[in-house]
Amino acid sequence: MIPVLVESPYAGDIEANVAYARRAYRDCLFQRGEAPFASHLNYTQPGVLDDSIESERDLGIEAGLEIGKLMKWSIFYIDLGFSSGMRHGLAAAIEAQRNITFRTFGHRLLHEPADHIYSVNVDLRTANNRFNLDLGRLYGPRKS
């Protein structure tokens, strides 16, 4: 198993975002043979950190970034957008020259099973720390 740092939104609709992050965990574990870690799933459990308190949220992000330094991959699940925490994670991944993957389950509701997942890999060693992600190509045609 390859340890990977999972990035997905947390703030906002926390219940939906946690369900989405758990779906990302399952994708990593069962579909890809990866060992996922997401600080926003671990540190926001009751009794650990309170994401609504800025100093505690910042501490959780900082701790997640420290663990990220041990990882070779950052995986961004982007169906629900790109949060400020994810932007911090992307900046850290670029600075550390980690491999970066953007994944999406497509334009499906979270309760529907996914029969495919789009994925784009970015190797920053060959991309010269510059890359352009074409989300239109990543998402493919919109299904009605």
N, C-alpha and C positions, 0 to 999 in steps of 0.2 A: 504494500500500500504506500502511496505517496501522500505525505501530509500536505494539505492545502489550506490556505486562508480564504474563507468564504466571506464575501462582501455582498450585502443586500440592504435595502432600507429597513430602518427600525422605527424612527419617529413618525408621527402622524397617526395613521390607523394601525396601532400597535398589534391588535389581534390579527388582522390580515397580514401584516408584515412578518409576524412571528410564524404564522402558518406557511407563508411563502419561504421563509428561511429554513423551516423544517423540511419543506419539500426539496429545497436545494440540498440539504444534508442527505436526504434519501437518494437523490440523484447521484451525489458524490459517492456514497457508500455502495449502493446496489447496482448502479449503471456503469460506474467508472472505476471502482476499486480504489477510491481515494479515502484518506482519513481527514475529514473536514474539521476545521475549527472556526467558529464565528464568535467574536467577543460579545456581540450584542445578544446572542442567545445565552451565553454562559453568565456574563456579569450582570444582566438585568433580571435574573431570577429573584423572587422575593427574598429579602434579607441580605442581598449582596450590594447592588448599587441602585440608586433611583435615577433613572434617565431624565426625569423632569427637573432635577437639580443640576444646574450647569456644571458645577465643580465635580460632581460625581460622574456626570456624562463624560467630561473631559478626562477624568481619571480612567474610565473604562476604555476610551479611545486610545489613550496613551499606553495602557496595558496591552491592548490588542495589537498596537503597532510594535511593541517590544517583542511579543510572541511572533509577530509577522517577520521579524528579522531572522528567525530560525527557519522560515519557510522558503522554498524555492519557487512556489507558485502562489499567485493571488487570483482567485476566481470570482468574477463579478457577475451576479445574477441581476439582470437589468430590466425585466418585464415591468417592474413597478417604479422605475425611474432610477435616478442617480442622486442619492442624498448627500448632504454635506459630509457626513461620516465616510461615505464611499469616496468622496473627492479626497479626503485626507488619506484614505487607504491607497488610492491610485497614486497620489503624489509620493507616498512612502515606497510603493512598489517600484515606481520609476526610479527614485533615488537609489534604491537598493539593487536595481537592475534585475528584479525578479521577473520570471515569466508571468505573463498576464493573459488570462482568458476571459472573454465576455460571453456569457451564456444567456439564452432565453428559452422559455418554454413555448414561445410563440404567442399569438393573440388568442389565448384560451382562458376561460375562467379557471380559477385555482382548483375547483373541485372536479374538473374534467381531467381524465387521464391524458398524459402526453404521449403521443406515438412517435414524436421526434423532438429533438432539442437542437436548436441552432447554436453553433459555437464558433468563435473566432479566436485564434491564438496570436499573441504578439510576442515575438522574441526581441527584447530590447537590445540584445548584443548585436543583432544585425540591423535593427531599425534605427540605430544611431540616436536613441532616446527620442525619436520622433515617430509618430504614427497617426494615421487617420482612420477612424472607424466609420464605415458606411452603414448606418443603421438600417437604411432602406434595404440594402442587400442582405443584411443580417436577418431582419424580420421576414423578408420575402413578401409576396403579395398578401394583402389583407383578405381574410376569409370572412364571408358574411354570415 
